[in-house]
Each structure stands twice: as C-alpha cells, then as structure tokens.
Amino acid sequence: MDEWNMDLHHCLARERLERIRAGAERAARLRDTRPPRRPVRVALGTALLAIGRWVMGPVPDWTDEVTRSAPAASGGTPTSR
C-alpha cells in the first residue's frame, strides 16, 4: 500500500514539473517575441528634450535668416578669392 502512495506522489510530482516547465517555456517564447524595451536613460533623455522644446515655445521666424547667414558670419568658406 505504501508503494502505491509513493508511486502516486511521484506521478503527481512529475506531472506538476511538466506543467511548470511548459509554462516556463511558453513565457520564454513570449519574452523572446516581444520587442526590446528602450533603456530608461533613452526614455528620460527623450522626455527632457520634449520638455525643453515645450518650455522654449515655437521657433521665431528670424532664426531662418540667422541660420542661412551663419557660415559666412562664422568664417566659413569664402565664395571668391
């Protein structure tokens, strides 16, 4: 009779282990198919840039003139020599 109980316990333990292993394998497959997460530093940097743009507001129209003339004003390559 004790032998039957031991066999039953072994059988139940084996079935439980199989279910646990199957669940772990399923979770590993799901984890592998999920796209990788962005690192926290990247998310924080992106958020800080967005906040900075929001705080600065819209870009004024006169900045287009400044950026077009910037190479000449900063000693860029001369057009004629």
Secondary structure, DSSP 8 states (H G I E B T S, - for coil): -HHHHHHHHHHHHHHHHHHHHHHHHHHHHHHHHS-----HHHHHHHHHHHHHHHHH-S--TTHHHHHHHHHHHTT---S--
